[in-house]
């Protein structure tokens, strides 16, 4: 069963979905939708047209799953429920505190449209969420730790670029090695925000800008940097282009626990990712879940789902027989 994919939004994530679809023979890109002038959007796949997103509903019979590639702050809370009325949808909504609200909105739209929507798909939320639920179910008497990085935080990078005098900027989130090792040693430490991660910023400043003022404003920025040990580096534009234009990321989920009568205290589950391109990896996860959404919809399922509701076998192009023979 081939899955016909549509992409809504053609930025870094949308381009990544296009490449991921090309790597999966059982998926096919059939349309791209954009808020920009479609004539200005050049995609890689020959023969596939770009349409205004306002016209998406008129193409619903051509598409099995629409993958939404907008941002979580303002795009997805509006787009996902609206598009779910006509399409099976996948999104990567990652504002953790608002997931219950987003789920309710999408679930209502899916049930009205008799569609399937899978939200908050990616690596966190997403694959890391799965690891947390598996680990906490298996080791109920224990503690879970999540570390992010070393990698580019897009939200924090955007925040430093808004500081007056900053021409270009990027921010890396870095786990504190001592904290990670203490957790791996099953010492179950109580760690503050500052003890778990540091933040490192690389700035190209505007000519004549007050560097000390920029650094002070970044380090004291509430909700972003004030709770962390933060280092600010001022570099040339040439160095920025050479060393800081990729988008790596990754991290660890670690669960430590006790079993038996509590005497076995060194039980540990760890899952880690090291990503050369955050958007391309996230796109690959989205395409796997698009396959699942198509299968679930074909079985008559409706409503909003998360990664917790999708059986692993739905993600794979292999048959049940093949999975049992080769992966079990």
C-alpha positions in Angstrom: 0.0 0.0 0.0 1.7 3.2 -1.2 1.2 6.3 1.0 0.6 9.5 -0.9 2.1 12.4 1.0 1.4 16.1 1.0 3.7 18.6 2.7 2.3 21.8 4.3 5.1 24.3 4.7 8.4 24.2 2.8 11.1 25.3 5.2 13.9 23.2 6.7 11.4 20.6 8.0 9.4 20.5 4.7 12.6 20.0 2.7 13.6 17.2 5.0 10.3 15.5 4.6 10.7 15.7 0.8 14.1 13.9 1.0 12.7 11.3 3.5 9.8 10.5 1.2 12.3 9.8 -1.6 14.1 7.3 0.7 11.0 5.3 1.4 9.8 3.3 -1.7 6.3 2.9 -0.3 5.7 6.6 0.0 5.2 9.2 -2.7 5.1 13.0 -2.7 2.1 14.3 -4.5 1.8 18.0 -3.5 3.4 20.8 -1.5 1.3 23.6 0.0 2.8 27.0 1.0 1.7 30.4 2.2 4.3 32.0 -0.1 3.7 32.6 -3.8 3.9 29.0 -5.2 5.9 30.2 -8.2 8.8 31.2 -5.9 9.0 27.8 -4.2 11.4 25.4 -6.0 11.2 21.8 -4.8 13.5 18.9 -5.6 10.9 16.4 -6.9 10.1 16.5 -10.5 6.5 16.6 -11.6 5.1 17.6 -8.2 3.3 20.9 -8.0 3.3 23.6 -5.3 -0.1 25.1 -4.4 -1.3 27.9 -2.1 -2.2 26.4 1.3 -5.6 28.0 1.0 -6.4 25.6 -1.8 -5.4 22.4 0.2 -8.9 21.1 0.8 -9.6 20.8 -3.0 -6.8 18.2 -3.2 -7.9 16.0 -0.3 -8.8 13.1 -2.5 -5.2 13.0 -3.9 -3.5 12.8 -0.5 -3.4 10.0 2.1 -1.5 11.9 4.8 -0.6 15.6 5.0 2.6 16.3 7.0 2.5 19.7 8.6 5.9 21.5 8.8 5.0 24.8 10.4 6.1 26.1 13.8 4.7 25.2 17.2 4.3 28.8 18.4 1.6 30.1 16.0 1.3 27.8 13.0 0.4 24.3 14.2 -2.2 25.3 16.9 -4.3 26.8 14.0 -3.2 24.7 11.0 -3.5 21.2 12.5 -7.1 21.3 13.6 -8.2 23.1 10.5 -6.5 20.7 8.1 -7.5 17.7 10.1 -11.1 18.3 9.1 -10.1 17.1 5.6 -6.9 15.2 5.9 -5.1 12.6 7.9 -2.4 14.7 9.5 1.0 14.5 11.2 2.6 17.4 13.1 5.7 18.0 15.2 4.0 20.2 17.8 6.6 20.5 20.6 5.3 23.0 23.2 5.1 20.4 26.0 2.9 22.4 28.3 0.3 22.9 25.6 0.1 19.3 24.2 -3.1 18.4 26.1 -4.9 21.5 24.7 -3.6 20.9 21.2 -4.6 17.2 21.4 -8.2 18.2 22.3 -8.5 20.6 19.4 -7.1 18.1 16.9 -9.2 15.3 18.3 -12.4 17.3 17.8 -11.5 18.2 14.2 -10.5 14.6 13.4 -13.7 13.2 14.7 -15.7 15.7 12.7 -13.8 14.9 9.5 -13.4 11.1 10.2 -9.7 11.4 9.9 -6.6 10.4 11.9 -4.2 13.0 13.4 -0.9 12.1 15.1 0.6 15.0 16.9 3.9 15.8 18.6 5.9 13.5 16.4 9.7 13.8 16.4 12.4 12.9 18.8 11.4 15.0 21.9 8.4 14.9 22.1 8.3 11.6 20.2 11.0 9.0 20.4 12.2 10.2 23.8 8.6 10.1 25.0 8.4 6.4 24.0 11.6 5.7 25.9 10.3 7.4 29.0 7.1 5.4 29.0 8.9 2.1 28.4 11.5 2.8 31.0 9.1 4.0 33.7 6.7 1.1 33.1 9.6 -1.4 33.4 11.4 0.2 36.3 8.6 1.7 38.4 10.9 2.3 41.4 13.4 4.7 39.9 14.1 8.1 38.4 14.1 9.5 34.9 16.6 12.0 33.5 16.5 13.7 30.1 19.6 15.5 28.8 19.6 17.5 25.5 22.6 18.2 23.3 25.2 19.0 22.4 23.0 20.7 19.8 21.5 23.8 18.4 18.4 25.1 20.2 16.4 26.9 17.5 14.2 28.8 20.1 17.2 30.0 22.1 19.1 31.0 18.9 16.1 33.0 17.8 16.0 34.7 21.2 19.7 35.9 21.0 19.2 37.1 17.4 16.5 39.5 18.8 19.1 41.2 21.1 20.0 44.7 19.9 23.4 44.7 18.2 23.4 41.0 17.2 23.8 40.5 13.5 23.9 36.7 13.6 23.7 34.2 16.4 23.5 30.6 17.3 23.1 28.8 20.7 24.2 25.3 21.7 22.7 23.3 24.6 25.3 21.1 26.3 24.8 18.5 28.9 27.1 18.8 32.0 29.4 15.7 31.7 29.6 15.3 35.5 25.9 15.2 35.8 25.5 12.6 33.1 28.2 10.4 34.6 26.6 10.7 38.1 23.3 9.5 36.6 24.9 6.7 34.7 26.5 5.5 38.0 23.0 5.1 39.4 23.6 7.7 42.1 20.1 9.2 41.5 21.2 12.8 42.0 18.8 15.7 42.6 19.9 18.1 39.8 18.9 21.7 39.3 18.5 23.2 35.9 21.9 24.8 36.1 23.5 21.5 37.1 22.1 19.6 34.1 23.0 21.8 31.1 25.1 24.7 30.0 24.5 27.1 27.1 27.1 28.4 24.7 26.4 31.3 22.3 28.3 32.4 19.2 27.6 35.9 18.1 28.4 38.0 15.1 27.9 41.6 16.3 26.8 44.6 14.3 29.7 47.0 13.7 30.1 49.3 16.7 27.8 47.3 18.9 28.4 47.3 22.7 29.7 43.7 23.2 29.5 43.9 27.0 25.9 45.0 26.9 25.0 42.2 24.5 26.6 39.6 26.7 24.9 40.9 29.8 21.5 41.0 28.1 21.8 37.4 26.9 23.1 36.0 30.3 20.3 37.6 32.2 17.4 36.8 29.8 14.6 35.2 31.8 13.2 31.9 30.7 16.1 31.4 28.3 19.5 31.9 29.9 19.2 33.3 33.5 19.0 29.8 35.0 22.0 28.5 33.2 25.8 28.9 33.1 26.1 30.7 29.8 29.2 31.5 27.7 29.1 34.1 25.0 31.7 34.1 22.2 32.0 37.0 19.7 33.3 35.7 16.3 33.7 36.9 12.7 31.1 36.3 10.0 33.6 34.1 8.2 34.0 31.9 11.3 30.2 31.7 11.7 29.8 30.6 8.1 32.5 28.0 8.4 31.6 26.4 11.7 28.0 27.3 12.7 25.6 26.8 9.8 24.7 23.1 10.5 21.9 22.1 12.8 23.1 19.2 14.9 21.3 18.0 18.0 20.7 14.9 20.1 20.5 13.8 23.7 19.9 11.1 26.3 17.0 9.6 28.2 18.3 7.6 31.2 16.1 5.7 33.7 17.7 4.2 36.8 15.8 1.9 39.1 15.7 -0.7 41.8 14.4 -4.2 41.4 13.8 -7.2 43.7 13.6 -6.2 47.3 15.5 -3.0 46.5 18.9 -4.5 46.8 19.6 -4.4 43.0 20.1 -0.6 42.5 22.2 -0.6 39.4 19.4 -1.3 36.8 19.7 1.3 34.0 18.0 2.0 30.7 19.6 4.5 28.3 18.5 5.8 24.9 20.6 8.3 23.0 20.6 10.2 19.7 23.4 12.0 18.0 22.0 14.0 15.0 23.9 15.7 12.3 20.7 17.5 11.1 17.9 18.0 13.5 15.3 18.9 10.9 16.2 16.0 8.6 16.0 13.5 11.4 12.7 14.9 12.6 11.4 14.7 9.0 12.3 11.0 8.9 10.3 10.3 12.0 7.3 12.2 10.5 7.3 10.1 7.4 7.4 6.8 9.4 4.4 8.0 11.4 2.6 9.1 8.2 2.8 5.4 7.1 1.2 4.5 10.4 -1.5 7.1 10.1 -2.4 5.8 6.6 -2.7 2.3 7.9 -4.7 3.3 11.0 -7.1 5.3 8.8 -7.5 2.4 6.4 -8.6 0.3 9.3 -11.4 2.8 10.1 -9.7 4.5 13.1 -10.4 8.2 13.7 -9.4 10.9 16.2 -6.1 12.3 17.5 -3.2 10.1 18.5 0.3 10.5 19.9 3.3 8.2 19.6 1.9 6.4 22.7 -1.0 5.1 20.6 0.8 3.8 17.6 2.0 0.2 17.6 5.6 -0.2 16.3 4.6 -2.5 13.5 2.6 0.4 11.9 5.8 2.3 11.4 7.6 -0.3 9.3 7.2 -1.0 5.6 7.8 -4.7 6.4 5.0 -7.1 6.9 4.2 -8.8 10.2 5.8 -12.0 8.9 9.0 -10.1 7.9 9.2 -8.3 11.2 8.9 -11.5 13.2 11.5 -13.3 11.1 14.1 -10.5 11.0 13.6 -8.0 13.8 12.0 -9.9 16.7 
